[in-house]
Amino acid sequence: MTGIGVQALVTVVLGSAAFLWVAKRGRRNELRAPLLAVLGFLIAWMAGRGLIEVSGSDAVTRAGLMVSYFGACGLGPSWLVLAARYTRSQLFERQPGLLAMAGVPPAIAYLAMLTNDGHRLWATDLSADVMRSSPADWGGPIFWMALAWQLVLVATGSALLLRSTALSLTQRRRARLVGLITILPTVAYLGLLPIGSDPIPLMSAVAVAAILVIAIRYRLLDFLPLARRDVIDAISDAVILTDGDGLILDLNPAAVALLGGHRRSTSDRPLARTLSRLVRDDDMAAAERNLDEALASGSPTTLSLRTREQRDLEIQMGS
């Protein structure tokens, strides 16, 4: 077995151990499923790579390629889901369909690989000798476009971890550490490491081992991750966050119920106008004016509104 094959085997063993450990822990933790997906796809990628390295026939090479590229196609989307879940990204929470859309280009690329003999757009050749060489020797336009998309997904996930602000200070440190570690396989894939042989399997093994150590050391799967969103959502009073112009950025379930809408449909609307609609029609203009003045002052302010349902609302505003 070649050196690359040995490295791939080591990665498969480490990845399998990490997969089994994660599978037995954190059954109520929302990070468990995406982390298992990342590890599972990585295991498939490296197992296929190892099969290609020991292959002596085109049939075995194709089998290894199908397994390997399946894992490679799933890594980017699953990594983005893991990062979005851990950091509680507001963008992906508001528009969860974006995470599903992230997997569409890799799925198309995998289909192109399976049907490559009919169009040769994924690779110029799928023989055993060619597949053991650098992608620069055989990669087609669909392969390179899919690779670019995977790098975008990995970079986006790592950026979420490195720039997260929704977590506690301790969780941010762990997130940034994981984000930095996952850069290693990406740098290896781009050929930026001064290593003679293919460094991807080795760097993948290092990343898996490091993530496993972090997960065990900091007990990432023993507790549900707590972000500021969790605290705000648990408050029984309505909480509404706005930008400097008074446009609604986010709100908790109590505020959604008060406004009679959905979190997504209420976002990006003027706070003053939205709240003024709760009062009687002949009081709306005055209520909106008072709210605008309070927002413009920027200082802590308390206002009172009486709704159509004869409810008294005490509104506390402050930066």
Secondary structure by P-SEA (a helix, b strand, c coil): ccaaaaaaaaaaaaaaaaaaaaaaccccccaaaaaaaaaaaaaaaaaaaaaaaacccaaaaaaaaaaaaaaaaaaaaaaaaaaaaaaccccccccaaaaaaaaaaaaaaaaaaaacccccccccccccccccccccccccaaaaaaaaaaaaaaaaaaaaaaacccccaaaaaaaaaaaaaaaaaaaaaaccccccccaaaaaaaaaaaaaaaaaaaacccccccccaaaaaaacccbbbbbccccccccccaaaaaaacccccccccccaaaaaaaaccccaaaaaaaaaaaaaaaccbbbbbbbccccbbbbbbbcc
